[in-house]
Amino acid sequence: MYAEEVAEMAGRIRDEDIALVRERTSIAEVISDTVTLKSAGGGNLKGLCPFHDEKSPSFNVSPARNVWYCFGCGAGGDAIKFLMDAEHLSFVESVERLAARAGIQLRYVEDDRAAPRTRPHQGQRQRLVAAHAAAVEFYRAQLTTAGARPAREFLAQRGFDRAAAERYGCGFAPDAWDLLTRHLRQQGFSHDELVTAGLSRPSRSGTLIDRFRRRLLWPIRDLTGDVIGFGARKLFDDDDGPKYLNTPETPIYKKSHVLYGIDQAKREIAKQGKVVVVEGYTDVMACHLAGVTTAVATCGTAFGSDHIGVLRRLLMDTDAVAGEIIFTFDGDAAGQKAALRAFEDDQRFVGRTFIAVSPDNMDPCELRLAKGDLAVRDLVARREPLVDFALRHVINRYDLDTVDGRVEAMRRAAPLVAKIKDREKRPEYVRKLAGDLGMEIEPVQRAVLAAANGQPAGEAAARARPGPAAPAVDSPQSMVEREALKLALQEPVLAGPMFDAVEAAEYRHPVHQVVRAAVAAAGGAATATGGAVWIEQVRDACDDLAAQALVGELAVEPLRIDGEPDPRYVSVTMARLQWGSVTGRIKDLKSKIQRINPVSNKDEYFALFGELLSLEQHARALREQAAGGL
């Protein structure tokens, strides 16, 4: 395909110009904008492949031959091909970007018989980047106007002077409906280009207006330094929009891949083998100005797997070279929840993950303003391992002065210890957990081992105290509970009413109970339309890390049925779930009746006996409904 594209595009860009671009392009410099490269011997370089997930570097670059190849996924090519794959550019756009980088003026031909000419229109990406560059200059100039006084005051109140504002390209969107739009149209950008770039949008009347108005703006840059979007902060009380408004998804702006400040931090991240993840634009500015030059932030979305991929390549995060990933979150409930979600992603890093929380619950910007640059540096220096924070957060939810509280805390904390990727550290954390709980080490070891083997920690906890054990992970009851939860997560429109009618108490596995409760907290399956948003809502409603992980697992695990599920399958599943729960209660009730003296406790005996008869009748009805098999 690449050869065909070259042949096709070579007819429009002169062959000798393409050859000149290849000759003057340093492939190592181009790839280093995205991937941290280290010496591989023999003049070659190596790094983590940006096109597939790996823990050991198999991506090789040969500067002498100006080519690259990945021994892991088989991808390879020259600098043009790298930009095409890494930035999703066309051949023409890739050549144009490299030509601009090398200071080469390209010439174009209509076909082999036409005379060479300068191309009047660049590729789409180049046009969108150029529109953003023009918008940056426009917004920066507006920041000095009288109408931008609230924006300047906002920056000043947070400790940022004019030099800081200029360093980060801060600007102001004026109180006008289409001032930027008219400015860019006069510079030759089309209606469609401005809409595609996310800089303008159609109004109700159909005319084109500015997307941002009366807001403080931060330009958002990619790894190469190109501006690809904006973040806009509300300044006026009568602005009924969200506090922060970001560029929408565009061909060049993908929020799941973007990290604010990455263009300024990337060199230091690679050099120090460390990255600090903060929550906002002003936090990045504060950290950089305070000397924490490896700080970055997400842009209007949660920190996710695509962000991890970007950072791992910069950190050279491999089995041989383990970097540090430091998260800073507010100390409030929302910040703690974000920190626990970060722990879920911990296993995707080879390096060590830490958390830094200010004792005064201040973010880095507030901390710098209140206590100075040194306090920000100290905040990062005082980081603690993320697993320690997660364990402490879980344990603190229980009353450790009671047996039930200690055992339940062990049950919830054991899966976290089992997830620690460095197996040599697990025994130490087992001892630490036992000490924190005030328990003997043996039951904690059993709980962690059970969790590591995929068994519920509740089984080990049950052996630590008298009482009924949770069903094994592969027991019929657990399997049907999983199936019911999968239906709610994957097929809520189909399963909703029948699923919601069965309460969490019918689930015998403790983690399944938490997920079932989370479905209810998210509004119930009957109100959901499905998809990633629904899965995220349920996961956010879980107050247990093991349950959050289970939601992600069940969301992709295939249903135990050939073909598409139908209402009858849902009915059978829910009946079998209830039947297993009811038979368990019948067993417990029979045991209790046997322990009662029917003479001295006649009223209690007959009350329980009546309840038993009712449950047995209910069990027969459920068994009939569940007939047909899973």
C-alpha positions as CSV (number, residue, x, y, z in Angstrom):
1,M,0.0,0.0,0.0
2,Y,2.8,2.4,0.9
3,A,4.6,1.8,-2.4
4,E,1.3,2.5,-4.3
5,E,0.8,5.8,-2.3
6,V,4.3,6.8,-3.1
7,A,3.8,6.2,-6.8
8,E,0.5,8.1,-6.8
9,M,1.7,11.1,-4.8
10,A,5.1,11.2,-6.6
11,G,3.1,12.3,-9.6
12,R,2.0,15.4,-7.8
13,I,5.2,16.2,-5.8
14,R,8.3,16.2,-7.9
15,D,10.3,13.0,-7.4
16,E,13.5,15.0,-6.9
17,D,11.9,17.0,-4.1
18,I,10.7,13.9,-2.3
19,A,14.3,12.5,-2.7
20,L,15.7,15.8,-1.3
21,V,13.3,15.6,1.7
22,R,14.5,12.0,2.5
23,E,18.1,13.1,2.1
24,R,17.9,16.1,4.5
25,T,15.7,14.5,7.1
26,S,17.3,13.0,10.2
27,I,15.1,10.0,11.0
28,A,16.4,9.9,14.5
29,E,15.3,13.4,15.2
30,V,11.9,12.9,13.8
31,I,11.3,9.7,15.7
32,S,12.7,11.2,18.9
33,D,9.8,13.6,19.0
34,T,7.6,10.6,19.9
35,V,9.9,7.8,21.1
36,T,12.9,7.9,23.5
37,L,15.8,6.3,21.7
38,K,18.9,4.8,23.3
39,S,22.0,3.3,21.7
40,A,21.6,-0.3,20.5
41,G,25.2,-0.6,19.3
42,G,26.7,-0.5,15.8
43,G,25.4,3.0,15.4
44,N,21.7,1.9,15.7
45,L,19.1,3.1,18.2
46,K,16.3,1.4,19.9
47,G,13.1,2.2,21.8
48,L,9.6,1.1,22.6
49,C,7.5,0.6,19.5
50,P,4.7,3.3,19.2
51,F,2.5,0.9,17.2
52,H,2.1,-2.0,19.7
53,D,2.4,-2.5,23.4
54,E,5.7,-4.0,24.6
55,K,7.8,-4.1,27.7
56,S,11.2,-4.7,26.0
57,P,12.3,-2.5,23.2
58,S,12.1,-4.1,19.7
59,F,11.8,-0.8,17.7
60,N,15.1,-0.2,15.9
61,V,16.3,2.9,14.0
62,S,19.2,3.0,11.6
63,P,20.3,6.7,11.3
64,A,22.9,5.7,8.7
65,R,20.2,4.3,6.4
66,N,17.4,6.6,7.5
67,V,15.1,3.7,8.2
68,W,13.3,2.0,11.1
69,Y,11.9,-1.4,11.8
70,C,10.1,-3.1,14.7
71,F,11.0,-6.7,15.3
72,G,7.9,-7.1,17.5
73,C,5.2,-6.1,15.0
74,G,7.0,-6.1,11.7
75,A,6.3,-2.4,10.9
76,G,9.0,-0.4,9.2
77,G,9.9,2.2,6.7
78,D,11.5,5.7,6.4
79,A,10.7,9.0,8.1
80,I,7.8,9.6,5.8
81,K,6.2,6.3,6.6
82,F,6.8,6.9,10.3
83,L,4.8,10.1,10.2
84,M,2.1,8.5,8.2
85,D,1.7,5.7,10.8
86,A,2.3,7.7,14.0
87,E,0.4,10.9,13.1
88,H,-2.2,9.3,10.7
89,L,-1.1,11.6,7.9
90,S,-1.3,11.1,4.2
91,F,1.8,10.7,2.2
92,V,1.6,14.3,1.0
93,E,1.1,15.7,4.5
94,S,4.0,13.7,5.8
95,V,6.3,15.0,3.0
96,E,5.1,18.6,3.5
97,R,5.8,18.4,7.3
98,L,9.3,17.1,6.8
99,A,9.9,19.6,4.0
100,A,8.9,22.5,6.3
101,R,11.2,21.1,9.0
102,A,14.1,21.0,6.6
103,G,13.3,24.3,5.0
104,I,12.6,22.8,1.5
105,Q,10.2,24.5,-0.9
106,L,8.2,21.7,-2.6
107,R,7.1,21.8,-6.2
108,Y,4.0,20.0,-7.5
109,V,2.9,18.8,-10.9
110,E,-0.6,17.8,-12.1
111,D,0.7,14.9,-14.0
112,D,3.9,13.8,-15.8
113,R,3.2,16.2,-18.7
114,A,2.4,19.3,-16.7
115,A,4.9,21.9,-15.8
116,P,6.1,22.1,-12.2
117,R,4.2,24.6,-9.9
118,T,4.0,25.5,-6.3
119,R,1.0,23.7,-4.7
120,P,-1.7,26.2,-3.7
121,H,-3.2,24.1,-0.9
122,Q,-1.4,22.0,1.7
123,G,-2.7,18.7,3.1
124,Q,-5.5,18.8,5.6
125,R,-3.4,18.4,8.7
126,Q,-1.0,21.2,7.7
127,R,-3.9,23.5,7.1
128,L,-5.5,22.7,10.4
129,V,-2.2,23.2,12.2
130,A,-1.7,26.5,10.4
131,A,-5.2,27.7,11.4
132,H,-4.4,27.0,15.0
133,A,-1.1,28.8,14.8
134,A,-2.9,31.8,13.5
135,A,-5.5,31.5,16.2
136,V,-2.8,31.4,18.9
137,E,-1.4,34.7,17.7
138,F,-4.8,36.3,17.6
139,Y,-5.7,35.1,21.1
140,R,-2.4,36.2,22.5
141,A,-2.8,39.7,21.1
142,Q,-6.3,39.9,22.6
143,L,-4.9,39.1,26.1
144,T,-3.4,42.7,26.2
145,T,-6.8,44.4,25.4
146,A,-9.0,46.1,27.9
147,G,-11.7,43.5,27.7
148,A,-9.2,40.8,28.8
149,R,-8.6,42.3,32.2
150,P,-10.4,39.5,34.0
151,A,-8.1,37.0,32.2
152,R,-5.0,38.8,33.3
153,E,-6.3,39.1,36.8
154,F,-7.0,35.4,36.9
155,L,-3.4,34.6,35.9
156,A,-2.0,37.1,38.3
157,Q,-4.1,35.8,41.3
158,R,-2.6,32.4,40.6
159,G,1.0,33.7,40.6
160,F,1.6,34.0,36.8
161,D,3.1,37.1,35.4
162,R,3.2,38.3,31.9
163,A,6.4,36.3,31.1
164,A,4.7,33.1,32.3
165,A,1.6,33.9,30.2
166,E,3.8,34.4,27.1
167,R,5.8,31.2,27.8
168,Y,2.6,29.1,27.7
169,G,0.9,31.1,24.9
170,C,-2.0,32.1,27.1
171,G,-4.7,34.1,25.3
172,F,-8.2,35.6,25.5
173,A,-11.2,35.0,23.4
174,P,-12.9,38.4,23.1
175,D,-16.5,39.3,23.8
176,A,-17.5,39.0,20.1
177,W,-19.4,36.3,18.2
178,D,-17.2,36.0,15.1
179,L,-14.0,38.1,15.5
180,L,-11.6,35.1,15.2
181,T,-13.7,33.6,12.4
182,R,-13.6,36.7,10.3
183,H,-9.8,37.1,11.0
184,L,-9.0,33.6,9.9
185,R,-11.3,33.8,6.8
186,Q,-9.4,36.9,5.8
187,Q,-6.2,34.9,6.0
188,G,-7.5,32.4,3.5
189,F,-9.0,29.6,5.7
190,S,-12.2,28.2,4.5
191,H,-15.5,27.7,6.3
192,D,-15.0,23.9,6.3
193,E,-11.5,24.2,7.6
194,L,-12.5,26.3,10.6
195,V,-15.3,23.9,11.5
196,T,-13.2,20.9,11.1
197,A,-10.5,22.4,13.2
198,G,-13.0,23.1,16.0
199,L,-12.1,26.8,16.0
200,S,-15.6,27.9,14.7
201,R,-19.0,26.4,14.8
202,P,-22.3,27.1,12.9
203,S,-24.8,29.2,14.8
204,R,-28.5,28.6,14.9
205,S,-29.0,31.0,12.0
206,G,-26.4,29.1,10.0
207,T,-23.7,31.7,10.1
208,L,-20.2,30.7,11.4
209,I,-19.2,31.9,14.9
210,D,-16.2,31.5,17.2
211,R,-16.2,28.4,19.4
212,F,-14.6,30.2,22.4
213,R,-15.9,33.5,23.7
214,R,-15.0,35.5,26.8
215,R,-12.6,32.9,28.1
216,L,-9.0,32.5,29.1
217,L,-7.3,30.2,26.7
218,W,-4.3,27.8,26.8
219,P,-3.0,26.4,23.5
220,I,-2.6,22.6,23.6
221,R,0.4,21.2,21.7
222,D,1.3,17.8,20.5
223,L,4.7,16.1,21.0
224,T,6.2,18.0,18.0
225,G,5.1,21.4,19.4
226,D,2.3,22.0,16.9
227,V,-0.8,23.6,18.4
228,I,-3.7,21.2,17.8
229,G,-6.4,22.6,20.2
230,F,-7.3,24.9,23.1
231,G,-8.5,24.7,26.6
232,A,-10.8,27.5,27.7
233,R,-11.5,28.6,31.3
234,K,-14.7,30.4,32.2
235,L,-14.2,33.9,33.7
236,F,-17.6,35.5,34.0
237,D,-20.5,34.6,36.4
238,D,-23.1,35.0,33.6
239,D,-21.3,32.5,31.4
240,D,-23.6,29.5,31.7
241,G,-21.1,27.1,30.0
242,P,-18.9,24.6,31.8
243,K,-16.0,25.7,33.9
244,Y,-13.5,24.4,31.3
245,L,-14.3,24.0,27.6
246,N,-11.9,22.1,25.3
247,T,-11.6,21.7,21.6
248,P,-13.8,18.9,20.3
249,E,-12.5,15.8,18.7
250,T,-10.9,16.7,15.3
251,P,-8.6,15.0,12.8
252,I,-5.6,16.4,14.7
253,Y,-7.0,16.6,18.3
254,K,-7.7,13.3,20.1
255,K,-8.2,14.0,23.8
256,S,-7.4,10.5,24.9
257,H,-3.9,10.9,23.4
258,V,-3.2,14.5,24.4
259,L,-1.2,15.6,27.4
260,Y,-0.9,19.3,28.1
261,G,2.7,20.5,28.6
262,I,4.2,17.4,26.9
263,D,6.0,19.5,24.3
264,Q,7.9,21.3,27.0
265,A,8.3,18.4,29.4
266,K,9.3,15.6,26.9
267,R,13.1,16.2,27.0
268,E,13.2,16.2,30.8
269,I,10.9,13.2,31.1
270,A,13.3,11.2,28.9
271,K,16.4,12.6,30.6
272,Q,15.1,12.1,34.2
273,G,13.1,8.9,33.6
274,K,10.3,10.5,35.6
275,V,6.9,12.1,34.9
276,V,4.6,14.0,37.2
277,V,0.9,13.8,36.2
278,V,-1.2,16.8,37.5
279,E,-4.8,17.7,37.0
280,G,-4.9,21.1,35.2
281,Y,-3.2,23.7,33.0
282,T,-2.3,26.0,35.9
283,D,-0.8,23.0,37.8
284,V,1.5,22.3,34.9
285,M,2.5,25.9,34.7
286,A,3.1,26.1,38.5
287,C,5.2,22.9,38.5
288,H,7.4,23.9,35.5
289,L,8.0,27.4,37.0
290,A,8.8,25.8,40.4
291,G,11.4,23.5,38.8
292,V,9.3,20.3,38.4
293,T,9.8,20.3,34.7
294,T,8.4,16.9,34.0
295,A,4.8,17.8,34.8
296,V,1.9,17.1,32.3
297,A,-1.9,17.1,32.5
298,T,-4.8,15.5,30.7
299,C,-7.1,17.7,28.7
300,G,-10.8,17.3,29.6
301,T,-10.7,13.6,30.1
302,A,-9.5,11.0,32.7
303,F,-5.9,9.6,32.5
304,G,-6.2,6.5,30.4
305,S,-4.4,3.7,28.5
306,D,-3.5,6.0,25.5
307,H,-1.9,8.5,27.7
308,I,0.1,5.6,29.3
309,G,1.3,4.6,25.9
310,V,2.6,8.1,25.2
311,L,4.4,8.3,28.5
312,R,5.9,4.8,28.4
313,R,7.6,5.6,25.1
314,L,9.1,8.8,26.5
315,L,10.1,7.1,29.8
316,M,11.7,4.2,27.9
317,D,9.5,2.2,30.4
318,T,11.0,-1.3,29.9
319,D,12.0,-4.3,32.0
320,A,15.6,-3.0,32.0
321,V,14.8,0.7,32.6
322,A,12.1,1.4,35.1
323,G,11.0,5.0,35.3
324,E,8.8,6.8,37.9
325,I,5.3,7.9,37.4
326,I,4.1,10.3,40.0
327,F,0.4,11.3,40.3
328,T,-0.7,14.4,42.2
329,F,-4.3,14.6,43.2
330,D,-6.3,16.7,45.6
331,G,-6.9,15.2,49.0
332,D,-10.6,15.4,48.7
333,A,-12.9,12.5,47.9
334,A,-12.8,13.1,44.1
335,G,-9.0,13.2,44.2
336,Q,-8.8,10.0,46.2
337,K,-11.1,8.3,43.7
338,A,-8.9,9.5,40.9
339,A,-5.9,8.1,42.7
340,L,-7.5,4.7,43.1
341,R,-8.4,4.6,39.4
342,A,-4.8,5.4,38.6
343,F,-3.8,2.3,40.7
344,E,-5.9,0.2,38.2
345,D,-3.6,1.4,35.4
346,D,-0.5,0.8,37.5
347,Q,0.1,-2.7,36.0
348,R,0.4,-1.1,32.5
349,F,3.6,0.6,33.6
350,V,6.8,-1.4,34.1
351,G,8.2,1.5,36.2
352,R,7.1,2.5,39.7
353,T,4.0,4.5,40.4
354,F,3.7,7.0,43.2
355,I,1.3,9.5,44.5
356,A,1.9,13.0,46.0
357,V,-0.9,14.5,48.0
358,S,-0.5,17.9,49.7
359,P,-1.1,17.7,53.5
360,D,-3.3,20.8,53.1
361,N,-5.2,19.3,50.2
362,M,-3.9,22.0,47.9
363,D,-3.1,21.4,44.2
364,P,0.4,22.4,42.9
365,C,-0.8,25.8,41.8
366,E,-2.4,26.7,45.1
367,L,0.7,25.3,46.9
368,R,3.1,27.4,44.9
369,L,1.0,30.5,45.6
370,A,0.7,29.9,49.3
371,K,4.2,28.5,50.2
372,G,6.5,29.0,47.2
373,D,8.4,27.0,44.6
374,L,10.2,24.9,47.2
375,A,6.9,23.5,48.6
376,V,6.0,22.3,45.1
377,R,9.3,20.5,44.8
378,D,8.9,19.0,48.3
379,L,5.5,17.8,47.4
380,V,6.9,15.7,44.6
381,A,9.9,14.6,46.7
382,R,7.6,13.3,49.5
383,R,5.8,11.0,47.1
384,E,4.7,7.6,48.4
385,P,4.2,4.3,46.5
386,L,0.7,4.3,45.0
387,V,0.0,0.8,46.4
388,D,0.7,2.1,50.0
389,F,-1.9,4.9,49.4
390,A,-4.4,2.5,48.0
391,L,-4.0,0.0,50.9
392,R,-4.4,2.8,53.5
393,H,-7.5,4.2,51.8
394,V,-9.1,0.7,51.7
395,I,-8.2,-0.1,55.3
396,N,-9.4,3.2,56.7
397,R,-12.9,2.4,55.7
398,Y,-13.3,-0.3,58.3
399,D,-13.4,-0.5,62.1
400,L,-10.2,-2.3,63.0
401,D,-11.2,-2.6,66.6
402,T,-13.7,-5.3,65.6
403,V,-13.1,-8.8,64.2
404,D,-15.5,-8.3,61.4
405,G,-13.8,-5.0,60.5
406,R,-10.3,-6.5,60.4
407,V,-11.4,-9.5,58.3
408,E,-13.4,-7.4,55.9
409,A,-10.5,-5.0,55.5
410,M,-8.2,-7.9,54.7
411,R,-10.7,-9.3,52.2
412,R,-10.8,-5.9,50.3
413,A,-7.1,-5.2,50.6
414,A,-5.7,-8.6,49.6
415,P,-6.4,-8.2,45.9
416,L,-4.4,-5.0,45.9
417,V,-1.3,-6.8,47.3
418,A,-1.9,-9.6,44.8
419,K,-1.8,-7.1,41.9
420,I,1.7,-5.8,42.8
421,K,3.7,-6.5,39.7
422,D,7.0,-6.9,41.5
423,R,6.5,-10.4,43.0
424,E,9.5,-9.9,45.3
425,K,7.7,-7.1,47.1
426,R,4.5,-9.0,47.8
427,P,5.8,-10.9,50.9
428,E,6.8,-7.5,52.4
429,Y,3.4,-6.0,51.7
430,V,1.8,-9.1,53.2
431,R,3.7,-8.5,56.4
432,K,2.9,-4.8,56.3
433,L,-0.8,-5.5,55.7
434,A,-0.9,-7.9,58.6
435,G,0.7,-5.4,60.9
436,D,-1.6,-2.6,59.8
437,L,-4.6,-4.8,60.5
438,G,-3.3,-6.3,63.7
439,M,-3.7,-9.8,62.4
440,E,-1.5,-12.9,62.2
441,I,0.4,-13.2,59.0
442,E,-1.0,-16.6,57.9
443,P,-4.6,-15.6,57.1
444,V,-3.3,-12.6,55.2
445,Q,-0.9,-14.8,53.2
446,R,-3.8,-17.1,52.3
447,A,-6.0,-14.2,51.3
448,V,-3.3,-12.7,49.0
449,L,-2.5,-16.1,47.5
450,A,-6.1,-16.8,46.8
451,A,-6.5,-13.4,45.1
452,A,-3.3,-14.0,43.1
453,N,-4.7,-17.3,41.9
454,G,-7.9,-15.7,40.8
455,Q,-9.9,-16.9,43.8
456,P,-12.1,-14.5,45.8
457,A,-10.2,-13.2,48.9
458,G,-13.5,-13.9,50.8
459,E,-12.7,-17.6,50.8
460,A,-9.5,-17.0,52.7
461,A,-11.3,-14.5,54.9
462,A,-13.9,-17.2,55.7
463,R,-11.2,-19.5,57.0
464,A,-10.0,-16.7,59.2
465,R,-13.3,-16.5,61.0
466,P,-16.4,-18.7,61.4
467,G,-19.3,-18.1,59.0
468,P,-20.5,-19.0,55.5
469,A,-17.8,-18.8,52.8
470,A,-18.4,-17.0,49.5
471,P,-19.0,-19.4,46.6
472,A,-15.8,-20.3,44.7
473,V,-15.1,-18.3,41.6
474,D,-15.9,-21.3,39.3
475,S,-18.9,-22.6,41.3
476,P,-22.2,-22.8,39.5
477,Q,-23.6,-20.0,41.6
478,S,-20.6,-17.6,40.9
479,M,-20.8,-18.4,37.2
480,V,-24.5,-17.6,36.9
481,E,-23.9,-14.4,39.0
482,R,-21.2,-13.4,36.5
483,E,-23.5,-14.1,33.6
484,A,-26.2,-11.9,35.1
485,L,-23.8,-9.0,35.6
486,K,-22.4,-9.4,32.0
487,L,-25.9,-9.1,30.7
488,A,-26.5,-5.9,32.7
489,L,-23.2,-4.4,31.4
490,Q,-23.2,-5.6,27.8
491,E,-27.0,-5.9,27.1
492,P,-28.7,-3.4,29.5
493,V,-31.6,-2.7,27.0
494,L,-32.4,-6.4,26.8
495,A,-31.7,-7.4,30.4
496,G,-32.7,-4.2,32.3
497,P,-36.1,-4.8,33.8
498,M,-35.5,-8.4,34.7
499,F,-32.0,-7.7,36.0
500,D,-33.1,-4.7,38.1
501,A,-35.9,-6.8,39.7
502,V,-33.3,-9.0,41.4
503,E,-31.7,-7.3,44.4
504,A,-28.1,-7.4,45.4
505,A,-28.9,-9.6,48.4
506,E,-29.6,-12.5,45.9
507,Y,-25.9,-12.5,45.0
508,R,-23.7,-14.6,47.3
509,H,-20.3,-13.5,46.1
510,P,-19.3,-10.3,48.0
511,V,-17.6,-8.6,44.9
512,H,-20.6,-9.5,42.8
513,Q,-22.8,-7.8,45.4
514,V,-20.7,-4.6,45.1
515,V,-21.0,-4.6,41.3
516,R,-24.8,-5.2,41.5
517,A,-25.1,-2.3,43.9
518,A,-23.0,-0.2,41.6
519,V,-25.5,-0.9,38.7
520,A,-28.3,0.3,40.9
521,A,-26.3,3.4,41.9
522,A,-25.7,4.2,38.3
523,G,-29.4,4.4,37.7
524,G,-30.2,0.7,37.0
525,A,-29.7,-1.3,33.8
526,A,-33.3,-0.5,32.6
527,T,-32.3,3.2,32.2
528,A,-29.0,2.5,30.3
529,T,-28.5,2.4,26.6
530,G,-25.2,0.5,26.8
531,G,-21.7,1.2,25.5
532,A,-18.6,2.6,27.0
533,V,-20.4,5.4,28.9
534,W,-22.6,2.9,30.7
535,I,-19.6,0.7,31.7
536,E,-17.8,3.8,33.0
537,Q,-20.8,4.9,35.0
538,V,-21.0,1.5,36.7
539,R,-17.3,1.4,37.3
540,D,-17.3,4.9,38.8
541,A,-20.1,3.8,41.2
542,C,-18.0,0.9,42.6
543,D,-16.3,1.8,45.9
544,D,-14.1,-1.2,45.7
545,L,-11.0,-1.7,43.6
546,A,-11.6,-5.4,43.0
547,A,-15.2,-4.6,41.9
548,Q,-13.9,-1.9,39.5
549,A,-11.5,-4.3,37.9
550,L,-14.3,-6.9,37.6
551,V,-16.5,-4.4,35.8
552,G,-13.8,-4.0,33.1
553,E,-13.4,-7.8,32.9
554,L,-17.1,-8.6,32.6
555,A,-17.7,-5.8,30.0
556,V,-15.6,-7.8,27.5
557,E,-16.0,-11.4,28.6
558,P,-18.2,-13.3,26.1
559,L,-21.6,-14.5,27.2
560,R,-22.1,-18.2,27.7
561,I,-24.4,-18.6,24.8
562,D,-24.0,-19.3,21.1
563,G,-25.6,-16.5,19.1
564,E,-27.4,-13.4,20.4
565,P,-29.0,-13.4,23.8
566,D,-32.8,-13.0,23.9
567,P,-35.4,-12.3,26.7
568,R,-35.7,-16.1,27.5
569,Y,-32.0,-16.3,28.1
570,V,-32.1,-13.4,30.5
571,S,-35.1,-14.9,32.3
572,V,-33.4,-18.3,32.7
573,T,-30.2,-16.6,33.9
574,M,-32.0,-14.5,36.5
575,A,-34.1,-17.5,37.7
576,R,-31.0,-19.7,38.1
577,L,-29.3,-16.9,40.1
578,Q,-32.2,-16.6,42.4
579,W,-32.6,-20.4,42.7
580,G,-29.0,-20.7,43.9
581,S,-29.5,-17.9,46.5
582,V,-32.8,-19.4,47.7
583,T,-31.5,-22.9,48.1
584,G,-28.6,-21.5,50.1
585,R,-31.1,-19.7,52.4
586,I,-33.1,-23.0,52.7
587,K,-30.0,-24.8,53.8
588,D,-29.2,-22.2,56.4
589,L,-32.8,-22.2,57.6
590,K,-33.0,-26.0,58.0
591,S,-29.8,-25.8,60.0
592,K,-31.3,-23.1,62.3
593,I,-34.5,-25.1,62.7
594,Q,-32.6,-28.2,63.8
595,R,-31.0,-26.1,66.6
596,I,-34.3,-25.0,68.0
597,N,-36.3,-26.9,70.6
598,P,-39.9,-27.1,69.2
599,V,-41.3,-27.4,72.7
600,S,-39.7,-24.5,74.6
601,N,-39.5,-22.3,71.5
602,K,-42.7,-23.3,69.7
603,D,-43.6,-19.9,68.2
604,E,-40.1,-19.4,66.8
605,Y,-40.0,-23.0,65.5
606,F,-43.3,-22.7,63.6
607,A,-42.5,-19.3,62.2
608,L,-39.3,-20.6,60.8
609,F,-41.0,-23.7,59.5
610,G,-43.5,-21.6,57.7
611,E,-40.8,-19.5,56.2
612,L,-39.1,-22.7,55.1
613,L,-42.2,-24.0,53.3
614,S,-42.6,-20.6,51.5
615,L,-38.9,-20.7,50.4
616,E,-39.2,-24.2,49.1
617,Q,-42.2,-23.3,47.1
618,H,-40.4,-20.3,45.6
619,A,-37.4,-22.5,44.8
620,R,-39.6,-25.0,42.9
621,A,-41.1,-22.1,40.8
622,L,-37.6,-20.8,40.1
623,R,-36.3,-24.2,39.1
624,E,-39.2,-24.6,36.6
625,Q,-38.4,-21.1,35.2
626,A,-34.7,-21.9,34.9
627,A,-35.3,-25.2,33.0
628,G,-33.5,-25.2,29.7
629,G,-29.9,-24.8,30.8
630,L,-27.3,-22.2,30.2
